Amino acid sequence: TIFRNRPDGVYPAPQTRHDVLMFYSMWNQAVARLVDRLSPDIYHCPDYHQAMVPLYLDRPVPVVAMLHNAEYQGAILTQ
């Protein structure tokens, strides 16, 4: 599956590959489904990798965003 047995580790690389962008899209959708099921009071977005989750949610949830690598800023170039 897309989330298991990844040869490039937890964070797929390089960030510019189309399949990596697809991975994060699927990841955000999966996390959104989990957040919808668990109905938390707040969603903690630990980095840009999960930044799209609130857009996939069925209901509004307050979000706390934290960027721990400000130098990188999640900027990527697509192929």
C-alpha positions in Angstrom: 0.0 0.0 0.0 1.0 3.6 -0.3 1.6 4.0 3.5 3.5 0.8 4.2 6.9 -0.6 3.3 8.2 2.7 1.9 11.8 2.4 0.7 12.5 6.1 1.3 11.4 6.2 4.9 8.6 8.0 6.7 8.9 11.2 4.6 9.2 10.3 1.0 11.8 12.1 -1.0 12.6 14.0 -3.1 9.7 16.3 -2.4 9.5 17.2 -6.1 8.3 13.8 -7.4 4.7 13.5 -8.5 4.2 10.3 -6.5 5.3 12.1 -3.4 2.7 14.8 -3.9 0.1 12.1 -4.4 1.3 10.5 -1.1 0.8 13.6 0.9 -2.6 14.2 -0.8 -3.7 10.7 0.2 -2.2 11.2 3.7 -4.1 14.4 4.3 -7.4 12.8 3.2 -6.8 9.8 5.4 -6.0 12.0 8.4 -9.1 14.1 7.7 -11.3 10.9 7.8 -9.7 10.0 11.2 -10.3 13.5 12.6 -13.9 13.3 11.4 -14.3 10.0 13.2 -12.6 11.0 16.4 -14.3 14.5 16.6 -11.5 16.3 18.5 -12.0 19.7 19.9 -8.9 20.9 18.1 -6.6 19.7 15.3 -2.8 20.1 15.8 -1.1 20.5 12.5 2.5 19.7 13.2 3.9 20.8 9.8 3.1 21.6 6.2 2.7 17.9 5.5 -0.7 17.9 7.3 -1.7 21.5 6.4 -4.4 20.4 3.9 -6.3 18.2 6.4 -8.7 21.0 7.4 -9.8 21.4 3.8 -10.9 17.8 3.7 -12.9 17.8 7.0 -16.6 17.4 7.0 -17.0 19.9 9.9 -15.0 22.9 11.0 -12.4 22.2 13.6 -10.1 24.8 15.2 -6.5 24.3 14.0 -3.2 25.0 15.7 -0.4 25.0 13.1 3.3 24.6 14.0 6.1 24.9 11.5 9.3 23.6 13.0 11.5 24.0 9.9 11.0 27.6 8.9 14.0 27.6 6.6 12.5 24.9 4.4 8.9 26.4 4.4 7.5 23.4 2.4 8.3 25.0 -0.9 8.6 22.4 -3.7 9.0 22.4 -7.4 6.9 19.9 -9.4 8.3 17.9 -12.3 
